[in-house]
């Protein structure tokens, strides 16, 4: 069977064009990879329905902010910074208060436990509710990857022996990390000017993260919002190598008083409920505090990874 002359001509033209394009390509130069960006919505101290039904609670209002963002971006995620329910983390607190609010996007949530979640023995309400999302073996810590970021959920509620096991695990995770940027989150802040103040329970983890040139640490526990300048292992300002940290205890529980600001405090507020929106890019990040409707405190900025 003869091949039509037009088809032969078109095939020849295609081959010649491909060869010409190949000659103009510089040797050894790889195609430019498309930039990766992931959005996360963050807060702790969340669901408290003791005085209001779930639909009227402040947790419902912060949940609405997150649900709207997730509806626009299927790759976005929510992060909880502990004290997911009040007062003591009973199973019914999760099913009757958390589930109708932040539970709307449970399958897209990266959780961490707080001291109120451990109000029940072994935090059974928390682990029964989140299951595998809370990490393996009900230990409360795990690692995942979002875009070009290593993301570490840690447990600040462990006893000393369990904490050392977690620190060994963290050291191994950081040593094997091949990502451009690192974010860690847990409940008790190492540095805070809120009512609970500084908490040394995670000081070893902080120092380990600084040594590994981690970029962001997110906590709550104090029911307020506070952003710190980058700090070194001793809590001294270090804009080049330090970790930038946020306290975001504004997820729904009643807001609480603050003490005098720390020397490294850059901005803070304890009058506004809302969530922190982080845009995690290949080698940088942007932040924006999003208040619930009717409240007007905001905070925006950007930074680069180490």
Steps between C-alpha positions, in 0.01 A plus 500: 500500500642841399529776758345826375760760402344763731539269804867436413563873463338577837699226674826631354417854606428382856833315525698797367326736744578272795865475394528877468349550845738243646803685355396828663467334841803565718677179606453398863218748567191345660148627442385749763282332763166655580495672839309315769280687748290355783260689728433405862253652746612488863366550853477330837277526809194426295164341585317606816123446507439532873306826468384488137382237254761407235345706222517814715848440641808696401650173372225494238604846383869415470405174329307698241818690406684174442214326320479790254871474425493124459204525263713713266815288526481123527871475592471730805509359852398592855736471798385479863737614776345304784219545751266391226207478745404625846499441787666156521499340154215253559390295197165681501677837487653392172180354354261772622717817486810448283332285233230759404763776481859411407397141433355620170849467352637221719640309201716800408623566853846454652429490876711528814391444862487748788478470876119521495493207257697309765231578757381148425731205575743453211307768307260230387244747363763660277650177370165326456375794295800569278623143467786464250499877439655542847806293410593136565465315829310781675830675570377836367787589265567438133660646188353581161588697189310795356647617170869566561452516879568245772217535752542362852214461748644457851348410836583739787299299755728196542669383818884522510567147376251529214638844418849359453365240259336785307827699500688200357236471229519875427878490469475219245228677302703820480818314405328328208312809384552590135238776476577870450300622800383366838193579712429352843191539717385399847298640792718660772706800379865520598467880481181694574388820674155353564364400839685166506828657390808310384492121520829309505340162437592522131830689536700199384281467192541872430881479521500194275287680243725808509806281441324344201417848365124453529291800397167515684357384833128529579345461847198613704414433872474874569168619361637783291702575187870584512773512236866496595812604313729206409669362814804279557530200732527729804206721408716787375413678179675357194353626173735287290483156663219519756151351495197723448219394734130570543263444790151452354261417784208669329303204365185548707561477875465811716793740452723567802721780644861561397806616695750759376634422151830316466800673344454297182121548476419664167122516524231355725127515573259339746173652382446314174405146405625372167745275320849537361525440126843386383598473135793260483704555184810321370752706698287759675170558681232762554277544801166670560291502815135480396250632760144374523245737343433801719851510646778693334847406629725378219865418450677433169855436393742269322833332557755274334623158602856449623 
